[in-house]
């Protein structure tokens, strides 16, 4: 690893910043891991979209439908593609803490920078149980751990966050809880110790300019951007430069895309309980990236749904920008 266990927070402060994305995992038509497509999508995000980090094997990556061996192979593909150009995070989510440890040790051995670990999905519904889960895991691994706080499991409130912040290699917080007040309270409690990222692009101008966040980790950067059109990168840079009028203007221009996103990708366990993995993959295909099939329990889009999504995205102008970007790019993901 690039740091010792007790240096995880110092290293996190250096590298958990900027605009990151989280990619789905690509599968083949005969239900194997599509290593070529998985690698090509990451290379596209780093080279053509100029993103500053990547989180693999998260919720958007259908981690629950993958074997540990497949998940570890994706760790390796990420390291092989990134070649040290950007920091990487691996999702090591599992109900069994010993399986979490196995995944996390593999991540640290192959060169992943950090791991993200969800709270247990079934057994832990109270602060003591969640704390014990993380304590057990963190004592047995050296890599820095980012907590993933989401309402899909038992949310981590301020009292528990303060307890967890005392574990030396817990160094970051991916905040997926919808209430703004909960995030403000969390920042006030542990933001001076742990790097916080709100898992939502829409409030990023406010979070970065007013609340002082430095890190956006979300799937929108590769859904909203195409070569030659990098608005999330651009308005993030404008905030850093103190040019807030430009940042707001660029961010406001994304409202049509945010409307399409809110229709098709409402969040995991959202409308009808559907996990929108197929929606994200088809959106990517429309932009020229690799999508591919989903695995059960996710379900595919119908032909009618695909036609409607294509029409919705066409109306925003993004597909025209994608075609123009493909025409200009010397290298494109086929």
PADOZA-901538 format. One line per 4 residues: their letters; for each residue y negated, z negated, x negated of N, C-alpha, C. Coordinates in steps of 0.1 Angstrom, whole numbers. Layout:
BEGIN
A> Y,Z,X,Y,Z,X,Y,Z,X ~ ...
***
This chain:
BEGIN
XXXX> 12,0,-8,0,0,0,-12,0,-9 ~ -24,3,-2,-36,4,-9,-44,-9,-11 ~ -38,-20,-5,-44,-33,-6,-33,-44,-4 ~ -37,-56,-8,-27,-67,-6,-29,-72,8
XXXX> -19,-80,13,-19,-85,27,-32,-92,30 ~ -37,-101,20,-49,-109,23,-62,-101,21 ~ -60,-88,18,-72,-79,16,-73,-69,28 ~ -65,-71,38,-64,-62,50,-78,-60,56
XXXX> -85,-71,59,-98,-71,66,-108,-64,57 ~ -108,-67,45,-118,-60,36,-116,-45,36 ~ -103,-41,35,-100,-27,35,-104,-20,48 ~ -101,-28,59,-104,-23,73,-119,-20,74
XXXX> -127,-29,69,-142,-28,69,-146,-15,62 ~ -139,-11,52,-143,1,45,-139,14,52 ~ -127,14,59,-122,27,64,-121,28,79 ~ -122,17,87,-121,18,101,-135,21,106
XXXX> -139,34,106,-152,38,110,-152,53,112 ~ -162,58,120,-163,72,123,-155,76,135 ~ -154,89,136,-147,95,148,-132,98,145 ~ -123,91,152,-109,93,150,-103,99,163
XXXX> -91,105,162,-85,109,174,-70,104,175 ~ -64,105,186,-50,102,188,-43,114,195 ~ -33,119,188,-26,131,193,-13,128,200 ~ -10,137,210,3,136,215,14,141,205
XXXX> 26,137,207,37,142,199,42,155,206 ~ 45,165,197,50,178,202,65,178,202 ~ 71,183,213,86,185,214,89,199,216 ~ 101,203,212,105,217,214,111,219,228
XXXX> 114,231,232,119,234,245,133,228,247 ~ 140,226,236,154,220,237,153,205,234 ~ 141,199,235,139,185,234,141,178,221 ~ 137,185,211,137,179,197,123,177,193
XXXX> 121,168,183,108,167,177,103,180,171 ~ 92,185,175,86,197,169,78,193,157 ~ 84,193,146,77,189,134,66,198,130 ~ 68,211,131,58,221,127,46,220,136
XXXX> 47,218,149,36,217,158,29,204,156 ~ 36,193,154,30,180,151,21,181,139 ~ 26,187,128,19,189,116,7,198,118 ~ 8,209,125,-2,219,127,-14,213,135
XXXX> -11,205,145,-22,198,153,-30,189,144 ~ -23,181,136,-31,172,127,-39,179,117 ~ -34,190,111,-41,197,101,-54,203,108 ~ -52,209,120,-63,214,128,-74,203,130
XXXX> -70,191,134,-80,181,136,-87,177,124 ~ -80,177,112,-87,173,100,-96,184,94 ~ -91,196,94,-98,208,88,-108,214,97 ~ -104,217,109,-113,225,118,-122,215,126
XXXX> -117,204,130,-126,194,138,-132,184,129 ~ -128,183,117,-135,174,107,-135,159,112 ~ -124,155,118,-122,141,122,-119,132,111 ~ -123,119,112,-123,110,101,-111,101,101
XXXX> -101,102,110,-89,94,110,-80,98,121 ~ -68,93,121,-58,97,131,-49,85,134 ~ -46,84,147,-36,73,152,-24,81,158 ~ -13,79,152,-1,86,157,8,76,164
XXXX> 17,81,173,27,74,181,20,63,189 ~ 10,67,197,4,58,206,8,61,220 ~ 1,56,230,4,60,244,4,74,247 ~ -6,82,241,-7,96,244,5,103,237
XXXX> 12,97,228,23,103,221,37,100,227 ~ 37,94,238,50,92,245,59,83,237 ~ 54,73,230,62,65,221,74,59,228 ~ 73,56,241,84,49,248,96,59,250
XXXX> 94,72,249,105,82,251,111,87,237 ~ 107,80,226,111,85,213,120,74,207 ~ 129,79,198,138,70,191,129,65,179 ~ 134,53,173,127,48,161,127,58,150
XXXX> 138,66,149,139,76,138,129,87,140 ~ 127,91,152,117,101,155,103,96,152 ~ 101,84,156,87,78,154,85,77,139 ~ 95,72,131,93,71,117,91,85,110
XXXX> 98,95,115,95,108,110,81,113,112 ~ 75,110,124,61,113,126,52,106,116 ~ 55,93,113,48,86,103,47,95,90 ~ 59,99,86,60,107,74,52,120,74
XXXX> 53,127,86,46,140,88,31,137,86 ~ 26,126,92,12,123,91,7,122,77 ~ 15,114,69,12,112,55,13,125,47 ~ 23,133,50,24,146,43,13,155,46
XXXX> 8,156,58,-3,165,62,-16,159,57 ~ -19,146,59,-32,141,55,-35,141,40 ~ -24,138,33,-25,139,18,-37,130,13 ~ -39,119,20,-50,110,15,-64,113,19
XXXX> -65,124,27,-79,129,30,-85,119,40 ~ -78,113,49,-83,104,59,-73,92,61 ~ -78,81,65,-69,70,68,-61,72,81 ~ -49,66,81,-40,68,92,-36,55,98
XXXX> -33,55,111,-28,43,118,-15,48,126 ~ -5,40,125,8,43,133,10,32,144 ~ 13,37,156,16,28,166,31,23,164 ~ 32,10,164,46,4,162,49,-4,174
XXXX> 47,1,186,48,-6,198,63,-8,202 ~ 67,-20,205,81,-22,210,82,-35,216 ~ 91,-37,226,93,-49,232,100,-59,223 ~ 108,-54,214,116,-63,205,108,-65,192
XXXX> 104,-77,188,96,-79,176,103,-74,164 ~ 116,-75,163,123,-70,151,122,-55,149 ~ 122,-48,161,120,-33,160,106,-30,156 ~ 96,-38,160,82,-36,156,82,-38,141
XXXX> 88,-48,135,88,-51,121,95,-39,113 ~ 105,-34,119,112,-22,112,103,-10,111 ~ 96,-7,122,86,4,123,74,2,114 ~ 69,-11,114,57,-14,106,61,-13,91
XXXX> 72,-18,87,76,-18,73,78,-3,68 ~ 83,5,77,84,19,73,71,25,71 ~ 61,22,80,48,28,79,41,24,66 ~ 43,11,63,36,6,50,43,12,38
XXXX> 56,15,39,63,21,27,60,35,25 ~ 57,43,36,54,57,34,39,60,31 ~ 31,50,33,17,52,30,7,52,41 ~ 11,48,53,2,46,64,-7,35,61
XXXX> -20,36,65,-30,26,62,-29,13,70 ~ -27,15,84,-26,3,93,-16,6,104 ~ -12,-4,111,-4,-2,123,-11,-8,135 ~ -9,-2,147,-13,-8,160,-1,-13,167
XXXX> -3,-25,173,9,-31,180,4,-36,194 ~ 10,-31,204,7,-35,218,14,-49,220 ~ 8,-57,229,14,-69,233,27,-65,240 ~ 37,-74,240,50,-71,247,48,-67,262
XXXX> 56,-58,266,54,-52,279,60,-60,291 ~ 70,-69,288,77,-76,299,76,-91,297 ~ 80,-97,286,83,-111,285,70,-119,283 ~ 60,-114,277,48,-122,273,37,-120,283
XXXX> 35,-130,291,24,-130,301,14,-141,299 ~ 15,-149,289,6,-160,286,2,-160,272 ~ -9,-167,269,-15,-167,255,-5,-172,245 ~ 2,-183,248,12,-188,238,23,-178,234
XXXX> 28,-171,244,39,-162,242,34,-150,234 ~ 22,-145,237,16,-133,230,13,-137,215 ~ 7,-149,214,4,-154,200,17,-155,192 ~ 27,-160,198,40,-162,190,46,-148,186
XXXX> 45,-139,195,49,-125,192,42,-120,179 ~ 29,-120,179,22,-115,168,24,-123,155 ~ 24,-136,157,27,-145,145,40,-141,139 ~ 50,-140,147,64,-137,142,64,-123,134
XXXX> 57,-113,140,57,-100,134,48,-100,121 ~ 36,-106,122,27,-105,111,32,-113,99 ~ 39,-123,101,44,-131,89,55,-123,81 ~ 60,-112,87,71,-105,82,67,-91,77
XXXX> 55,-88,78,50,-75,73,37,-77,65 ~ 34,-68,56,22,-69,48,10,-60,52 ~ 13,-50,60,3,-40,64,-7,-46,74 ~ -19,-41,74,-29,-46,83,-26,-42,97
XXXX> -29,-51,107,-25,-49,121,-38,-48,129 ~ -38,-37,137,-48,-36,148,-42,-39,161 ~ -49,-48,168,-44,-52,181,-48,-42,192 ~ -40,-39,201,-43,-30,212,-44,-37,225
XXXX> -56,-39,229,-59,-47,241,-60,-38,253 ~ -51,-39,263,-50,-30,274,-46,-37,287 ~ -51,-33,298,-47,-39,311,-33,-34,315 ~ -27,-25,308,-14,-21,311,-4,-32,307
XXXX> -8,-41,298,0,-53,295,-9,-65,298 ~ -5,-77,293,-13,-88,295,-25,-87,286 ~ -37,-87,292,-49,-85,283,-52,-98,274 ~ -58,-95,263,-61,-106,253,-75,-110,256
XXXX> -77,-122,260,-91,-128,263,-96,-134,250 ~ -108,-139,251,-115,-145,240,-108,-157,234 ~ -102,-167,241,-95,-178,234,-84,-173,226 ~ -76,-164,231,-64,-159,224,-69,-150,212
XXXX> -79,-142,214,-84,-134,203,-89,-143,191 ~ -95,-154,194,-99,-163,183,-87,-169,176 ~ -76,-172,183,-64,-177,176,-58,-166,168 ~ -57,-154,173,-51,-142,166,-59,-139,154
XXXX> -72,-140,154,-81,-137,143,-78,-145,131 ~ -71,-156,133,-68,-165,121,-56,-160,114 ~ -48,-150,119,-37,-144,112,-42,-135,102 ~ -39,-136,89,-46,-129,78,-46,-114,79
XXXX> -35,-108,83,-34,-93,83,-37,-87,96 ~ -42,-95,106,-48,-88,118,-62,-85,114 ~ -66,-72,115,-79,-68,110,-87,-59,119 ~ -81,-56,131,-89,-47,140,-85,-49,154
XXXX> -93,-43,163,-91,-45,177,-94,-32,184 ~ -84,-25,190,-86,-14,199,-87,-19,213 ~ -99,-18,219,-103,-24,231,-101,-14,243 ~ -90,-15,250,-88,-6,261,-90,-13,275
XXXX> -97,-24,275,-99,-31,288,-112,-26,294 ~ -112,-23,307,-123,-16,313,-136,-23,315 ~ -136,-36,316,-148,-44,319,-157,-45,306 ~ -169,-40,308,-178,-41,297,-181,-55,292
XXXX> -182,-64,302,-185,-78,299,-174,-84,290 ~ -161,-80,292,-150,-85,284,-152,-81,270 ~ -156,-68,268,-158,-63,254,-170,-70,247 ~ -180,-72,254,-192,-79,248,-188,-93,244
XXXX> -181,-100,252,-176,-113,249,-167,-113,237 ~ -158,-103,236,-149,-102,225,-156,-99,212 ~ -166,-90,212,-174,-87,200,-180,-100,195 ~ -186,-108,204,-193,-120,200,-184,-130,194
XXXX> -172,-130,199,-162,-140,194,-156,-136,181 ~ -152,-124,179,-144,-120,167,-149,-108,160 ~ -160,-102,165,-165,-89,159,-170,-91,145 ~ -173,-103,140,-177,-105,126,-165,-106,117
XXXX> -153,-107,123,-141,-108,115,-132,-95,116 ~ -131,-89,128,-123,-78,130,-131,-66,135 ~ -127,-54,130,-133,-42,134,-129,-38,148 ~ -139,-35,157,-136,-33,171,-139,-18,174
XXXX> -129,-12,181,-132,2,187,-129,2,202 ~ -139,6,209,-137,8,224,-130,21,226 ~ -119,21,233,-110,33,235,-116,42,246 ~ -128,46,245,-135,54,255,-146,61,248
XXXX> -147,74,249,-158,82,243,-171,80,251 ~ -170,79,264,-182,80,272,-193,70,268 ~ -190,57,265,-201,48,261,-203,47,246 ~ -199,57,239,-199,56,224,-214,56,219
XXXX> -223,63,225,-237,63,221,-242,49,222 ~ -240,42,234,-244,29,236,-237,19,226 ~ -224,20,225,-217,11,217,-221,12,202 ~ -224,24,197,-227,25,183,-242,22,181
XXXX> -251,26,189,-265,24,187,-270,10,191 ~ -265,5,202,-270,-8,207,-260,-19,202 ~ -247,-17,204,-238,-28,201,-233,-29,187 ~ -236,-18,179,-233,-19,165,-219,-15,161
XXXX> -211,-9,171,-198,-4,167,-198,7,157 ~ -188,8,149,-188,18,138,-176,28,140 ~ -168,25,150,-155,32,150,-151,36,164 ~ -149,49,166,-144,55,179,-130,60,177
XXXX> -121,54,184,-107,58,184,-103,62,198 ~ -101,75,200,-99,80,214,-94,94,213 ~ -87,99,223,-82,113,223,-93,124,226 ~ -104,120,231,-115,130,235,-119,138,223
XXXX> -120,133,211,-126,142,200,-118,155,198 ~ -105,155,201,-98,168,200,-97,176,213 ~ -100,169,224,-101,176,237,-114,182,240 ~ -125,176,235,-139,181,238,-144,191,227
XXXX> -137,191,215,-143,199,204,-134,210,200 ~ -140,221,195,-133,233,190,-140,237,177 ~ -134,245,169,-141,250,157,-155,256,160 ~ -165,252,154,-178,257,156,-186,249,167
XXXX> -179,240,174,-185,232,185,-180,218,184 ~ -188,209,177,-183,196,174,-193,186,179 ~ -195,185,192,-206,176,197,-203,162,195 ~ -191,157,196,-189,143,194,-192,139,179
XXXX> -188,147,170,-192,145,156,-207,145,154 ~ -213,155,161,-228,157,159,-236,145,165 ~ -232,141,177,-240,130,182,-237,117,175 ~ -225,115,170,-222,103,162,-230,103,149
XXXX> -232,115,143,-240,116,131,-255,113,134 ~ -259,118,145,-273,116,149,-276,101,151 ~ -267,93,157,-268,79,159,-270,72,145 ~ -261,76,136,-261,70,122,-275,73,115
XXXX> -280,84,118,-293,88,112,-305,83,120 ~ -303,75,131,-313,70,139,-321,80,148 ~ -315,91,149,-321,102,158,-315,100,172 ~ -319,90,179,-313,87,192,-316,97,203
XXXX> -327,103,202,-330,114,212,-320,125,212 ~ -317,130,199,-308,140,197,-294,136,202 ~ -290,123,198,-277,118,201,-275,118,217 ~ -285,113,224,-284,113,238,-284,126,244
XXXX> -292,136,239,-292,149,244,-278,156,243 ~ -272,155,231,-259,160,229,-248,154,237 ~ -249,140,238,-239,133,246,-240,137,260 ~ -252,138,265,-254,142,280,-248,156,282
XXXX> -248,165,273,-243,178,275,-228,178,277 ~ -221,167,274,-207,166,276,-203,161,290 ~ -213,158,298,-209,153,312,-200,162,320 ~ -202,175,319,-192,184,327,-178,182,322
XXXX> -176,180,309,-163,178,303,-157,164,307 ~ -166,154,308,-162,141,312,-157,141,326 ~ -164,149,335,-160,151,349,-146,156,350 ~ -143,167,342,-130,173,342,-119,162,337
XXXX> -123,155,326,-114,145,321,-111,135,332 ~ -121,130,339,-119,120,349,-110,124,360 ~ -110,137,362,-101,143,373,-87,144,369 ~ -84,148,356,-71,151,352,-65,140,344
XXXX> -73,132,337,-67,122,327,-74,109,330 ~ -70,103,341,-77,91,346,-73,78,339 ~ -64,79,329,-59,67,322,-45,64,326 ~ -38,57,317,-24,55,319,-21,45,330
XXXX> -12,49,339,-10,41,351,-21,43,361 ~ -29,54,360,-40,57,369,-36,62,382 ~ -42,73,386,-39,79,400,-24,81,402 ~ -19,74,412,-5,76,416,5,70,405
XXXX> 0,63,395,8,58,385,13,68,375 ~ 7,80,376,12,91,367,6,89,353 ~ 15,91,343,10,91,329,7,106,326 ~ -6,109,322,-10,123,321,-7,129,308
XXXX> 5,128,303,9,134,290,9,149,291 ~ 14,155,302,15,169,304,1,175,305 ~ -8,167,312,-22,172,313,-29,173,299 ~ -27,164,291,-33,164,278,-27,176,270
XXXX> -14,178,270,-8,188,263,-12,202,268 ~ -14,204,281,-18,217,286,-33,219,282 ~ -41,209,283,-55,210,279,-56,215,264 ~ -47,210,256,-47,214,242,-42,228,240
XXXX> -33,232,248,-28,246,248,-39,256,251 ~ -47,252,261,-58,261,266,-68,262,254 ~ -69,253,246,-79,253,234,-73,261,222 ~ -60,264,223,-53,270,212,-45,261,203
XXXX> -44,249,207,-35,239,199,-21,240,204 ~ -12,232,198,2,232,203,3,221,213 ~ 9,224,224,12,214,234,27,211,236 ~ 33,219,244,47,217,246,51,208,257
XXXX> 64,207,259,69,199,271,68,184,268 ~ 69,176,279,69,162,279,84,157,281 ~ 86,144,279,99,138,281,98,128,293 ~ 109,127,300,110,117,311,106,103,305
XXXX> 99,95,313,96,96,327,84,104,330 ~ 77,110,320,66,119,323,71,132,330 ~ 63,138,337,66,150,345,57,161,341 ~ 61,174,343,53,185,340,43,188,351
XXXX> 33,196,347,24,201,357,30,213,365 ~ 26,215,377,30,227,384,22,238,380 ~ 26,251,384,18,262,381,4,262,387 ~ 4,256,399,-9,255,406,-18,245,399
XXXX> -13,234,394,-21,224,387,-26,230,374 ~ -18,238,367,-22,244,355,-34,254,358 ~ -32,262,368,-43,271,371,-56,264,375 ~ -55,253,382,-67,245,385,-74,239,373
XXXX> -66,233,364,-71,228,352,-78,239,344 ~ -72,250,342,-78,261,335,-91,265,341 ~ -92,266,354,-104,270,361,-115,259,359 ~ -111,246,359,-120,235,357,-126,236,343
XXXX> -118,238,333,-123,239,319,-131,251,317 ~ -127,262,323,-134,275,321,-148,273,326 ~ -150,265,337,-164,264,343,-173,256,333 ~ -167,248,324,-175,240,315,-180,248,303
XXXX> -174,260,301,-177,268,289,-169,265,277 ~ -161,255,278,-153,251,266,-143,261,262 ~ -137,268,271,-127,278,267,-133,290,260 ~ -145,293,265,-152,304,258,-156,300,244
XXXX> -160,288,242,-163,283,229,-150,283,220 ~ -139,279,226,-126,279,218,-123,293,214 ~ -124,303,223,-121,317,219,-131,322,208 ~ -143,318,209,-153,322,198,-149,315,185
XXXX> -145,303,186,-141,296,174,-129,302,167 ~ -119,306,175,-107,313,170,-111,326,163 ~ -120,333,169,-124,346,163,-131,344,150 ~ -138,333,148,-145,331,135,-137,324,124
XXXX> -127,316,129,-120,308,119,-111,316,110 ~ -110,313,98,-101,320,89,-87,315,90 ~ -86,303,95,-72,297,97,-72,290,111 ~ -62,293,118,-61,287,132,-47,283,135
XX> -45,273,143,-32,268,147,-27,278,157 ~ -16,285,153,-10,296,162,-3,290,174
***
